[in-house]
Amino acid sequence: MRAVLPAALGLALIAGSAAAGDPPPAPMAVGVLERDLPRLVEMLQGAWDNAEQFGFAEELGFPDGAPPTRRHVTIRRIDAPGLGPLVLRLDEYRNNDPADLGRQRLYALAVDPAKMAIRMDVLTPLGDRLPADADHAALTREGMRFNPGCETQWRRNADQFVGWIEDGACKVRSQGGSGPELTIGADIALSADQLWMTETARDARGRDAYPDEPDAPVQYRRATAFTCWIAVPRQAPQEGWFFARDLAIHDQGGEVWITTDETTPRTFGFRMRNVRWPTGQNADALTLYVHDERGAPAISYAWANPDATRIGINLRTIQGSCSR
């Protein structure tokens, strides 16, 4: 991952050699953009994860031993009038570890009649990270880092939105501001359940600043929340079952773990994927994996249709179910 880029932009992610694509045609009336703006804000919100891209790195052609970084982001609307009337907050963690914190960004969105697009200013809080329960109403632009020219422009194209950075407009300095100046470009595609982001970085001669990085977008899928229960028979039969309920998980590689209350505690976990095969003829499936050790292969799994509202499994030594 190229360290300068998230600090500059935060939404578009991967630098590569591909040139930015042409944006969709501008609508002929500002009223179209005004109607599209709340829909864009709604579609961006939610939890997003590239677990499928990470899990299918080999099938997607990533080099051996160099899969994409696993990323999980949540985007939610906040009340921050000092930044703008429509503001979103992004928080990221990496490698399926909520303690491995990544980017934190604030996005201020508004219709830009001069560009005939929806403009999204990308703002980075100065100083410490904002806590989850931050007083967003107290935030001001003076407390943010903002790179003029690095705004993301959005237009609707059929049933998706396309975002881009204007060609040659976004100039940043690498290595935390002490390195050479780079020109950043971006292509973003947002649909109801997918968010693909690609970024380019070029030096003063127009060369790819990071030629060894894979030229591929980060392919997020929208994570759908499920609630699970897990039951495990205790090792002493007379002690009955250990039962855990209201366990939160999501279908893009989400995990939930329980530890029994026995004299010798045991740990079990569920992992969930809504598997969408990128190659071959295998059928897509909502899949629930059962683990008896962190970091170890699943001991069993069950599958259902991708749009199933419930999935369960009973191995006698453990049973459970998850519902959306």
Sequence and secondary structure as in RCSB ss.txt:
>XXXX:A:sequence
MRAVLPAALGLALIAGSAAAGDPPPAPMAVGVLERDLPRLVEMLQGAWDNAEQFGFAEELGFPDGAPPTRRHVTI
RRIDAPGLGPLVLRLDEYRNNDPADLGRQRLYALAVDPAKMAIRMDVLTPLGDRLPADADHAALTREGMRFNPGC
ETQWRRNADQFVGWIEDGACKVRSQGGSGPELTIGADIALSADQLWMTETARDARGRDAYPDEPDAPVQYRRATA
FTCWIAVPRQAPQEGWFFARDLAIHDQGGEVWITTDETTPRTFGFRMRNVRWPTGQNADALTLYVHDERGAPAIS
YAWANPDATRIGINLRTIQGSCSR
>XXXX:A:secstr
  THHHHHTSSS  EES          S HHHHHHHHHHHHHHH EEEE HHHHHTTTTTT  TT     EEEEE
EEE  TTT SSEEEEEEEETTEEEEEEEEEEEEEEEETTTTEEEEEEEEESSS   TT  GGG  GGGEE  TT 
 EEEEEETTEEEEE  TTTEEEETGGGTS EEEEEEEEEE SSEEEEEEEEE TTS BS TTS    EEEEE  E
EEEEEEEE SSGGG EEEEEEEEEETEEEEEEEE  SSS  EEEEEEEEE  SSSS   EEEEEEESSTTS  SE
EEEE TT SEEEEE SSSEEEEE 
